[in-house]
Amino acid sequence: MARFKVESFVAGVCLLALGVFWTLANLGLLDLLGTLRTWWPASLVVWGAAELFNSIVLHPGKQP
């Protein structure tokens, strides 16, 4: 059975979001550059939360 990897999940979600944003920008429904300028720090927050989840919940007691 394959193990769940938080990093792979986060990367997949980021790629999915980028694809959705890009499609909406191509349809003229979204200003992609303005949106990315505003919301890119959220990707760092998600990445950090995923790393914390991975280290605290999935591997409790494991030393770095």
N, C-alpha and C positions, 0 to 999 in steps of 0.2 A: 504494500500500500504506500502510495506517495505521501510524503509529509507536506503539510501546509506551510508555505513560506510567505511571511508577511511582506517581505521585499517584493516578491513577484506579484502579489496581490496589489500592492500600492502602485507598482509600475504599470500594471494592467489598467487600473482605474485612471491613472494620469493619462495614459495613451487614449483611453476611451473618451475622457473629458476633452482632451485636445482635439480629437476627431469630431466630436459633437460641436465644439466651438468653431472649428474651421468650417464645417458644413454650414452652420448658421451664418457665418461671415460671408461665405460664398453666395448664400441666398439673399444677402442684404439685410438680414434680420438682427445682426449683431456687429458692433465695432470691435473686432478681435484684438487689435493692438491696445485699445483703451481698456478692454476687459483684462487682458494679460498684465498690463501695467498696474492695474488696481489689485488683482487677485493673485499674482504669482507668489507672494509670501505664504499664502494658504497652503501651497504645496510643501513648503518647509515644515509647517505645523503638522500636516498629515504625516509626513515622513517621520518626524520626531515622535508623534503619537504611536505610529506603527512600531518604531524601534523600542519605545517604552513598553508597549504591549508585548512585544516579542521577548524582551528581557525579563519582565516582571511576571507575566501571566504564563507564557509558554515554557519558560526555563527558570522557575523560581529556585533560588539557592545556588545557581550556577555562577561561578566567579568569572569575570572577564579575562 
